[in-house]
Amino acid sequence: MGKYASWNELERNVPLSYREGATPEAFRSGMQGIAPAGMSVKEGRVSAYGRGVDGKAEVMVERYRRAMFE
């Protein structure tokens, strides 16, 4: 997480950054960067990642709040 001036700023900006950065394409690109020579990422893994992060931006912020402040 980046540095934010206030909780309101974090709560407002993190979900946007998460939605933009946590995409199946970003997952594929990152995994392809560490894949052994001649191998590629399984498409099933890419689509599972997409399903796993869809709609989780607000959940991530809520869990961070609970973990750090309650």
CNS distance restraints for C-alpha pairs under 8 A (distance, minus, plus):
assign (resid   1 and name CA) (resid  14 and name CA) 7.76 0.50 0.50
assign (resid   4 and name CA) (resid   9 and name CA) 6.13 0.50 0.50
assign (resid   4 and name CA) (resid  10 and name CA) 5.70 0.50 0.50
assign (resid   5 and name CA) (resid   9 and name CA) 6.56 0.50 0.50
assign (resid   5 and name CA) (resid  10 and name CA) 7.80 0.50 0.50
assign (resid   6 and name CA) (resid  10 and name CA) 6.44 0.50 0.50
assign (resid   7 and name CA) (resid  11 and name CA) 5.99 0.50 0.50
assign (resid   8 and name CA) (resid  12 and name CA) 6.05 0.50 0.50
assign (resid   9 and name CA) (resid  13 and name CA) 5.99 0.50 0.50
assign (resid  10 and name CA) (resid  14 and name CA) 5.62 0.50 0.50
assign (resid  11 and name CA) (resid  15 and name CA) 7.10 0.50 0.50
assign (resid  11 and name CA) (resid  61 and name CA) 6.51 0.50 0.50
assign (resid  12 and name CA) (resid  16 and name CA) 7.39 0.50 0.50
assign (resid  13 and name CA) (resid  17 and name CA) 6.28 0.50 0.50
assign (resid  14 and name CA) (resid  18 and name CA) 5.91 0.50 0.50
assign (resid  14 and name CA) (resid  57 and name CA) 7.47 0.50 0.50
assign (resid  14 and name CA) (resid  61 and name CA) 7.28 0.50 0.50
assign (resid  15 and name CA) (resid  19 and name CA) 6.05 0.50 0.50
assign (resid  15 and name CA) (resid  57 and name CA) 4.62 0.50 0.50
assign (resid  15 and name CA) (resid  58 and name CA) 5.95 0.50 0.50
assign (resid  15 and name CA) (resid  61 and name CA) 7.32 0.50 0.50
assign (resid  16 and name CA) (resid  20 and name CA) 6.24 0.50 0.50
assign (resid  16 and name CA) (resid  57 and name CA) 7.67 0.50 0.50
assign (resid  17 and name CA) (resid  21 and name CA) 5.92 0.50 0.50
assign (resid  18 and name CA) (resid  22 and name CA) 5.48 0.50 0.50
assign (resid  18 and name CA) (resid  57 and name CA) 5.91 0.50 0.50
assign (resid  19 and name CA) (resid  23 and name CA) 7.10 0.50 0.50
assign (resid  19 and name CA) (resid  57 and name CA) 6.49 0.50 0.50
assign (resid  21 and name CA) (resid  26 and name CA) 6.74 0.50 0.50
assign (resid  22 and name CA) (resid  26 and name CA) 6.48 0.50 0.50
assign (resid  22 and name CA) (resid  27 and name CA) 7.24 0.50 0.50
assign (resid  22 and name CA) (resid  53 and name CA) 6.86 0.50 0.50
assign (resid  23 and name CA) (resid  27 and name CA) 6.32 0.50 0.50
assign (resid  23 and name CA) (resid  50 and name CA) 6.25 0.50 0.50
assign (resid  23 and name CA) (resid  53 and name CA) 7.80 0.50 0.50
assign (resid  24 and name CA) (resid  28 and name CA) 6.08 0.50 0.50
assign (resid  24 and name CA) (resid  46 and name CA) 5.55 0.50 0.50
assign (resid  24 and name CA) (resid  47 and name CA) 6.62 0.50 0.50
assign (resid  24 and name CA) (resid  49 and name CA) 6.29 0.50 0.50
assign (resid  24 and name CA) (resid  50 and name CA) 5.02 0.50 0.50
assign (resid  25 and name CA) (resid  29 and name CA) 6.09 0.50 0.50
assign (resid  25 and name CA) (resid  46 and name CA) 7.81 0.50 0.50
assign (resid  26 and name CA) (resid  30 and name CA) 6.09 0.50 0.50
assign (resid  27 and name CA) (resid  31 and name CA) 6.05 0.50 0.50
assign (resid  27 and name CA) (resid  46 and name CA) 6.71 0.50 0.50
assign (resid  27 and name CA) (resid  49 and name CA) 7.44 0.50 0.50
assign (resid  28 and name CA) (resid  32 and name CA) 5.89 0.50 0.50
assign (resid  28 and name CA) (resid  41 and name CA) 6.63 0.50 0.50
assign (resid  28 and name CA) (resid  46 and name CA) 6.18 0.50 0.50
assign (resid  29 and name CA) (resid  33 and name CA) 6.25 0.50 0.50
assign (resid  30 and name CA) (resid  34 and name CA) 6.92 0.50 0.50
assign (resid  31 and name CA) (resid  35 and name CA) 6.07 0.50 0.50
assign (resid  31 and name CA) (resid  41 and name CA) 6.59 0.50 0.50
assign (resid  32 and name CA) (resid  40 and name CA) 6.16 0.50 0.50
assign (resid  32 and name CA) (resid  41 and name CA) 6.19 0.50 0.50
assign (resid  35 and name CA) (resid  39 and name CA) 6.16 0.50 0.50
assign (resid  35 and name CA) (resid  40 and name CA) 6.43 0.50 0.50
assign (resid  35 and name CA) (resid  41 and name CA) 7.34 0.50 0.50
assign (resid  36 and name CA) (resid  40 and name CA) 7.97 0.50 0.50
assign (resid  41 and name CA) (resid  45 and name CA) 7.24 0.50 0.50
assign (resid  41 and name CA) (resid  46 and name CA) 7.46 0.50 0.50
assign (resid  42 and name CA) (resid  46 and name CA) 6.71 0.50 0.50
assign (resid  43 and name CA) (resid  47 and name CA) 6.22 0.50 0.50
assign (resid  44 and name CA) (resid  48 and name CA) 6.03 0.50 0.50
assign (resid  45 and name CA) (resid  49 and name CA) 6.11 0.50 0.50
assign (resid  46 and name CA) (resid  50 and name CA) 6.38 0.50 0.50
assign (resid  47 and name CA) (resid  51 and name CA) 6.30 0.50 0.50
assign (resid  48 and name CA) (resid  52 and name CA) 6.05 0.50 0.50
assign (resid  49 and name CA) (resid  53 and name CA) 6.33 0.50 0.50
assign (resid  50 and name CA) (resid  54 and name CA) 6.09 0.50 0.50
assign (resid  52 and name CA) (resid  56 and name CA) 7.88 0.50 0.50
assign (resid  53 and name CA) (resid  57 and name CA) 7.68 0.50 0.50
assign (resid  55 and name CA) (resid  59 and name CA) 7.84 0.50 0.50
assign (resid  56 and name CA) (resid  60 and name CA) 6.04 0.50 0.50
assign (resid  57 and name CA) (resid  61 and name CA) 6.66 0.50 0.50
assign (resid  58 and name CA) (resid  62 and name CA) 6.27 0.50 0.50
assign (resid  59 and name CA) (resid  63 and name CA) 6.09 0.50 0.50
assign (resid  60 and name CA) (resid  64 and name CA) 6.13 0.50 0.50
assign (resid  61 and name CA) (resid  65 and name CA) 6.19 0.50 0.50
assign (resid  62 and name CA) (resid  66 and name CA) 6.28 0.50 0.50
assign (resid  63 and name CA) (resid  67 and name CA) 6.00 0.50 0.50
assign (resid  64 and name CA) (resid  68 and name CA) 6.02 0.50 0.50
assign (resid  65 and name CA) (resid  69 and name CA) 5.57 0.50 0.50
assign (resid  65 and name CA) (resid  70 and name CA) 7.20 0.50 0.50
assign (resid  66 and name CA) (resid  70 and name CA) 5.14 0.50 0.50
